[in-house]
Amino acid sequence: MAKKKDVKTETFESTIKISHNLTPHKCPICYGNGIVPDGFYNQTSGQWISTGVTEKCRSCDGTGIVWG
């Protein structure tokens, strides 16, 4: 039967605080509309035909705003 090994655990505490202020930007994919043409994310070539149906923009989740 194998012996159990002692496990040493260590903790690390840091007093450094990192702050980053997020700024809203107009979504560069849907140009702030929150929607893209249907098939936009399935496009694999340089040309495609829109059917007039739309879908929610995945980059901004339909809000028209991305944060960065």
N, C-alpha and C positions, 0 to 999 in steps of 0.2 A: 504494500500500500504506500502511495507517495505521500511525502510530508507536505503539509500546507506551508506555503511561503508567507512570510510576513509582508503585508502590503503597506507601504509608506505613502501617505497622502500629504500633499502640500497645498497650501492656498496662497494665492497671490492677490494682494490688494494694491490698488493704484489710486493715487490721489489726483491724477491727471484727468481733467475734464475736457472732453472734446465737444465743441459746439459747432453746429452747422445750421445756418438759417436757410430754409428752403424758400425758393421764390417760384411763384406760379408763372408758367409760360404757355402760350398758345400751342396746342398740339401740332407738331410739324407734319403729322400723317393726315389728319382730317381737317387741318387748318382751322381748328376751333369749332367745327360743326358737330363733332361727336359721332358722325356716321361716315361710312365709306361705301362705295358701290359694292353690291353683292358680287362675290367672287374675287374681291380685292386680295384676300389672303391666300387664295388658291392659284393666283397668277404665277406661271413659271416662265412665260416668254415675255417678250417686249410688247406684244399686242394682245388685246382682249376686248370683248364687246360687252358693254354693260346692258343688263336686262331692264334697268330702271328701278330695280329693287335695291334696297340699302340694308346694311348691317351695322351693328354697333362697332365703333372703333376699339380695337383691343389695346392700343397703346395708351389711351387715356381713359379706357373703360366707359366711353360715351360721355364723358364730362366736358371734353374740349380743352382740358387743362392738364398739363404735365408739370410735375414739381421737380426742381433741380437746383 
